[in-house]
Amino acid sequence: MAGDDLTASENAILVVLMAEAREVLNTDLRQRYGLDVRKPQRDKLTRLHYVASRKSGSTYALQLDDKGWVRVQNELDFTLRGASALGAALTALHGNLRDRVLARSGCATLTELFALSDVRAPAPTPSSEPIGSAPTPAGPAEPAGSLRARVVSAYHALAAEPGAWVNLRRLRPFFADVHRDDLDDALRRLIREEGVTLAPESNQKTLTEADIAAALRVGGQDNHLLAIGV
């Protein structure tokens, strides 16, 4: 995003982690791609919440963070600061990936194309008693690209296991292309289904400004956590 002052090398790190769509050791990045994420780059990308990193033995494990998935959806410049013709090629490749490949794939975002491509949404289950309204009859299965299916896929990509709590703060960046009201409506419909639960954070003192901003108000209270069973 404008103002983050990313270098061509830092943009390349984001693209590599996007393509990997998993946690990768820096030693593996060096071995596989000749890419060495140095401390200044790691600290900067971590501070911007583009990359999540943790110490793993003598090296660091890296993966694209929630805001990183949003960032790669926007324009990246690989020709900064005198990069070679390879930089121009990467810029063209990334731009066409966003503008043409996504349109043909049926995916709405690069997050869906890479991180969620191998996640299959479970078949819709019979509706249970919703919050504050009558049960909604189960309808026909929705197409894979529907907003409901995307929410379920994003949840399973983030959850450690089915039924685990996922903070809405982590879920919302996957839907940078969706109006917030539309996403909120999809979540309200989803929690009417059996095995889907929305709940407030029990320890309100731990909530950050981002947690509060991402909350969904249902039943007269702000909810921060989503769980979807098998």
KAKA-V617665 format. One record per residue. N is the residue number from 1. OMEGA is omega as a letter, one per 30 degrees, with the letter a starting at -180 (none if undefined). Layout:
BEGIN
n & omega
N & OMEGA
N & OMEGA
END
This chain:
BEGIN
n & omega
1 & a
2 & l
3 & a
4 & l
5 & l
6 & l
7 & l
8 & l
9 & l
10 & l
11 & l
12 & l
13 & l
14 & a
15 & l
16 & l
17 & l
18 & a
19 & l
20 & l
21 & l
22 & l
23 & a
24 & l
25 & l
26 & l
27 & l
28 & l
29 & l
30 & a
31 & a
32 & a
33 & a
34 & a
35 & a
36 & a
37 & a
38 & a
39 & a
40 & l
41 & a
42 & a
43 & a
44 & a
45 & l
46 & l
47 & l
48 & a
49 & l
50 & a
51 & l
52 & a
53 & l
54 & l
55 & l
56 & a
57 & a
58 & a
59 & l
60 & l
61 & a
62 & l
63 & l
64 & a
65 & a
66 & a
67 & l
68 & l
69 & l
70 & a
71 & a
72 & l
73 & l
74 & a
75 & l
76 & a
77 & l
78 & a
79 & a
80 & l
81 & l
82 & l
83 & a
84 & l
85 & l
86 & l
87 & l
88 & l
89 & l
90 & l
91 & l
92 & a
93 & a
94 & a
95 & l
96 & l
97 & l
98 & a
99 & a
100 & a
101 & l
102 & a
103 & a
104 & a
105 & a
106 & l
107 & a
108 & a
109 & l
110 & l
111 & a
112 & a
113 & a
114 & a
115 & a
116 & a
117 & a
118 & l
119 & a
120 & l
121 & l
122 & l
123 & l
124 & a
125 & a
126 & a
127 & l
128 & a
129 & l
130 & l
131 & l
132 & l
133 & a
134 & l
135 & l
136 & a
137 & l
138 & a
139 & l
140 & l
141 & a
142 & l
143 & a
144 & a
145 & a
146 & a
147 & l
148 & a
149 & l
150 & l
151 & a
152 & l
153 & l
154 & l
155 & a
156 & l
157 & a
158 & a
159 & l
160 & l
161 & l
162 & l
163 & l
164 & l
165 & l
166 & a
167 & l
168 & l
169 & l
170 & a
171 & a
172 & a
173 & l
174 & a
175 & l
176 & a
177 & a
178 & l
179 & a
180 & a
181 & l
182 & l
183 & l
184 & l
185 & l
186 & l
187 & l
188 & l
189 & a
190 & a
191 & l
192 & a
193 & l
194 & l
195 & l
196 & a
197 & l
198 & a
199 & l
200 & l
201 & a
202 & l
203 & a
204 & a
205 & a
206 & a
207 & l
208 & l
209 & l
210 & l
211 & a
212 & a
213 & a
214 & a
215 & l
216 & a
217 & l
218 & l
219 & l
220 & l
221 & l
222 & a
223 & a
224 & a
225 & l
226 & l
227 & l
228 & l
229 & a
230 & none
END
